[in-house]
Amino acid sequence: MKSIFCVLLVIAVMSSCRQGRNDGTREEITSETNLIQVNLRKQVAINSENVAWETREYEEDWDPSKTAFIITDMWDEHWCESATKRVGELAPAMNATIAAAREKGVTIIHAPSGTMDFYADAPQRKAAQAVAYHAAPEAFPINDWCYLDPDNEAPLPIDDSDGGCDQPCSNGEPCEERTAWTRQTPEIRVIEGDFISDQGQEIFNIIQSRDIKNIVVMGVHLNMCVLGRPFAIRQMANLNKNVVLMRDMTDTMYNPEMPPYVNHFEGTNLVVAHVERYWAPSMLSTDFTGTSVFRFKGAE
């Protein structure tokens, strides 16, 4: 009787062990199945004397739970009317891209700078403020604007010294620089589980607390805020994060009457190439949406 009991006990233990191994295998398969394959593009110097560059494309597999979108300064209004119109054109496609990423488990951080008063009572704003503090590297300027860094990059390929507005305002006069924005455009939904912040430290807290490995930056304007904000591309690159520009989800402040005297959208392409050379690879929204890439009217 005792021998029969022992045999049954051994069979039960072996079955339990096999079941444990099978559960582990299932978890591993599920984790691999949930990975997102992204297609990245960067520019690599191939001749330092003549500063020749080569485009290289490659793939990475990302865990969506370790990935974040940072939506930069997609305001409801800009002082430049043509810039406001392009944000209005871009916003529905960006909202669809964000929704697709959110569905996959990506962390969504809305960063409409200078509008936190509007969101003071929003749960998503309070959620960002409530995340536990994580110290940045010692003496790192986590809340500072990141200006062009001549030690690590060439001058921007476009001249935006006139402010970059490419068309007169509706009254026929040049648009005057002013603080026109009050919130993020309502075309981009903010829902439960998202975060709202324009502070480098707060966004760093979110990234560290969630063990975020991949950061996708989108929004406007690439030659200004998308590069320079304390939560944007230069900052994340300086923090050694795997930061990527979503190149069909951005725009620039560039006036074709300024050097290098190309059309507005070609000016944007030049800045994308600058980012790919010195700061971060780029990608397209289709990796998350499975649909066609976004293009502004007139950019085809």
C-alpha positions in Angstrom: 0.0 0.0 0.0 2.8 2.4 0.9 4.6 1.6 -2.4 1.5 2.4 -4.4 1.1 5.7 -2.5 4.8 6.6 -3.2 4.4 5.9 -6.9 1.3 8.0 -7.1 3.1 10.8 -5.3 6.0 10.7 -7.7 3.7 10.8 -10.7 1.8 13.8 -9.2 5.1 15.7 -8.5 6.4 15.0 -12.0 3.1 16.1 -13.6 3.2 19.3 -11.5 6.8 20.0 -12.6 5.9 19.5 -16.3 2.9 21.8 -15.8 5.2 24.4 -14.3 7.5 24.2 -17.2 4.6 24.4 -19.7 3.3 27.5 -17.9 6.7 29.1 -18.1 6.9 28.3 -21.8 3.4 29.7 -22.4 4.4 33.0 -20.6 7.6 33.2 -22.7 5.6 32.6 -26.0 3.0 35.2 -24.9 5.7 37.7 -24.2 7.4 37.1 -27.5 4.0 37.3 -29.3 3.3 40.7 -27.8 6.5 42.3 -29.0 6.2 45.0 -31.6 8.6 44.9 -34.5 9.7 48.5 -35.4 11.6 49.6 -38.5 14.2 52.2 -37.7 16.3 54.5 -39.9 19.5 56.4 -39.0 22.3 58.2 -40.8 25.9 57.0 -40.3 29.0 58.9 -41.2 31.1 57.0 -43.7 33.7 59.6 -44.5 34.7 61.9 -41.7 36.8 64.1 -44.0 34.0 64.9 -46.4 31.2 64.3 -43.9 29.5 61.8 -46.1 26.5 60.0 -44.7 24.8 56.7 -45.4 21.3 55.7 -44.6 20.9 52.5 -42.7 17.7 50.7 -41.9 17.2 48.1 -39.2 14.6 46.4 -37.1 14.1 46.1 -33.3 11.6 44.1 -31.3 10.0 46.2 -28.5 8.0 45.2 -25.5 5.1 47.6 -25.5 4.9 47.7 -21.7 8.5 49.1 -21.8 7.7 51.7 -24.4 6.4 55.3 -24.1 5.0 57.9 -26.4 5.8 61.6 -25.6 3.5 63.9 -27.5 5.2 67.3 -27.6 3.4 70.7 -27.8 0.5 69.7 -30.0 -1.3 72.9 -28.9 -4.8 74.1 -29.7 -3.4 77.2 -31.3 0.0 78.6 -32.4 1.0 82.2 -33.0 1.7 81.2 -36.6 -1.6 80.5 -38.3 -0.1 78.1 -40.9 1.5 76.1 -38.1 -1.9 75.9 -36.4 -3.5 74.6 -39.6 -0.9 71.9 -40.0 -1.3 70.8 -36.4 -5.1 70.5 -37.2 -4.2 68.4 -40.2 -1.8 66.2 -38.3 -3.8 65.7 -35.0 -6.4 63.1 -36.2 -3.7 60.8 -37.6 -1.6 61.3 -34.5 -4.6 60.5 -32.3 -5.2 57.2 -34.3 -1.5 56.3 -33.8 -1.7 57.0 -30.1 -4.9 54.9 -29.8 -3.2 52.0 -31.6 -0.2 52.2 -29.3 -2.3 52.6 -26.2 -4.2 49.4 -27.1 -0.9 47.5 -27.3 0.1 48.7 -23.8 2.3 51.6 -24.6 2.5 54.4 -21.9 1.1 57.7 -23.2 2.5 61.0 -22.0 0.9 64.2 -23.2 3.4 67.1 -22.9 1.7 70.4 -24.1 4.2 72.8 -22.5 3.0 75.9 -20.7 -0.6 74.7 -20.3 -0.5 72.8 -17.0 -2.9 75.3 -15.4 -5.6 74.1 -17.8 -5.0 70.5 -16.6 -4.6 71.2 -12.9 -7.6 69.1 -11.9 -7.2 66.4 -14.6 -6.6 62.9 -13.2 -3.8 62.4 -15.8 -2.0 65.5 -14.5 -2.4 64.4 -10.9 -1.1 61.0 -11.8 2.1 62.4 -13.3 2.6 64.5 -10.2 2.0 61.5 -7.9 4.7 59.2 -9.4 7.6 58.5 -7.0 10.7 60.7 -7.4 13.6 59.2 -9.2 16.9 61.0 -9.1 18.5 61.9 -12.4 22.3 61.4 -12.7 24.2 63.7 -10.4 24.3 67.3 -11.6 22.2 66.4 -14.7 20.0 69.4 -15.7 16.8 67.4 -15.9 14.5 70.4 -16.1 16.5 72.6 -18.5 16.0 73.3 -22.2 18.5 71.5 -24.4 20.0 74.0 -26.8 21.9 73.1 -29.9 25.1 71.3 -28.8 28.0 72.3 -31.1 30.2 69.6 -29.5 27.8 66.9 -30.7 26.0 68.2 -33.7 26.3 70.5 -36.7 24.2 73.6 -37.1 20.6 73.0 -38.0 20.2 72.6 -41.8 17.5 75.3 -41.9 17.5 78.9 -40.8 14.6 79.5 -38.4 16.0 82.8 -37.1 12.9 84.6 -38.4 10.7 82.4 -36.2 9.9 80.0 -39.0 6.4 81.1 -39.9 6.0 80.3 -43.6 2.9 82.3 -44.4 1.3 85.6 -43.5 -1.6 85.7 -41.1 -5.2 86.0 -42.4 -4.9 89.8 -42.2 -2.1 89.7 -44.8 0.5 90.8 -42.2 3.3 88.7 -40.7 2.1 86.7 -37.7 3.3 88.2 -34.4 4.9 85.9 -31.9 2.7 85.5 -28.8 1.5 82.9 -26.4 -1.5 81.6 -28.2 -1.9 78.2 -26.7 -4.0 77.2 -23.7 -4.2 73.4 -23.9 -3.4 70.4 -26.1 -5.6 70.2 -29.2 -8.8 68.4 -28.3 -8.3 66.3 -31.5 -5.9 64.2 -29.4 -7.8 62.3 -26.7 -6.5 62.1 -23.2 -8.0 59.1 -21.4 -7.7 57.1 -18.2 -4.2 55.7 -17.7 -2.4 58.5 -19.7 -0.2 61.1 -18.1 0.1 64.9 -18.6 3.2 66.8 -17.8 5.6 69.4 -19.2 8.3 68.9 -16.6 11.5 67.0 -17.3 11.7 65.6 -13.8 8.1 64.3 -13.7 8.5 62.6 -17.1 11.8 61.1 -16.0 10.0 59.8 -12.9 7.4 58.1 -15.1 10.0 56.6 -17.4 12.1 55.2 -14.5 9.1 54.0 -12.4 7.8 52.0 -15.4 11.2 50.7 -16.5 10.6 52.3 -19.9 13.3 51.2 -22.4 12.0 52.8 -25.7 10.8 56.4 -26.0 9.0 57.6 -29.1 8.9 61.4 -29.4 6.4 63.1 -31.7 4.7 66.5 -32.1 5.9 70.0 -33.0 8.1 71.6 -33.9 11.0 69.4 -34.7 13.7 72.1 -35.0 12.6 73.7 -31.7 10.6 71.9 -29.0 10.8 68.3 -30.2 14.6 68.6 -30.0 15.0 71.0 -27.1 12.4 70.4 -24.5 13.7 68.9 -21.2 11.7 65.7 -21.9 12.4 65.5 -25.7 15.0 64.1 -28.0 18.3 65.8 -27.0 17.5 65.2 -23.3 16.6 61.6 -23.7 19.6 60.9 -25.8 21.8 62.6 -23.2 20.2 60.3 -20.6 21.3 57.3 -22.8 17.7 56.3 -23.5 16.6 54.5 -26.6 14.8 57.5 -28.0 13.3 57.5 -31.5 11.6 60.2 -33.6 8.3 59.3 -35.3 9.1 61.2 -38.5 5.7 61.3 -40.1 4.2 62.7 -36.8 6.1 66.0 -36.8 6.5 69.4 -38.5 8.9 72.2 -38.4 8.9 76.0 -38.1 10.6 76.8 -41.4 10.0 79.6 -43.9 11.1 78.8 -47.4 12.2 82.4 -47.9 15.1 81.6 -45.5 18.2 79.4 -46.2 18.4 76.8 -47.7 15.5 78.1 -49.7 13.6 74.8 -50.2 9.9 74.2 -49.7 8.6 73.8 -46.2 8.3 70.1 -46.2 11.8 69.6 -47.7 13.0 71.7 -44.8 11.3 69.3 -42.4 13.0 66.4 -44.2 16.4 68.1 -43.7 15.8 68.4 -40.0 14.7 64.7 -39.8 18.0 63.8 -41.4 19.9 66.0 -38.9 18.2 64.1 -36.0 19.0 60.8 -37.6 22.7 61.8 -37.9 23.3 63.3 -34.5 20.6 62.3 -32.0 18.2 59.4 -32.7 16.9 57.1 -35.3 13.5 57.7 -36.8 10.4 55.5 -37.5 7.0 55.7 -39.1 3.6 55.5 -37.5 2.6 52.5 -39.6 4.6 50.2 -37.3 1.8 50.8 -34.7 -1.2 51.4 -36.9 -0.7 49.0 -39.8 -2.0 51.7 -42.1 -0.4 54.2 -44.5 2.0 56.8 -43.3 0.7 60.3 -42.7 1.6 63.0 -45.2 0.6 66.7 -45.2 -1.3 68.0 -48.1 1.1 69.4 -50.6 4.0 67.3 -49.3 3.4 64.4 -51.7 
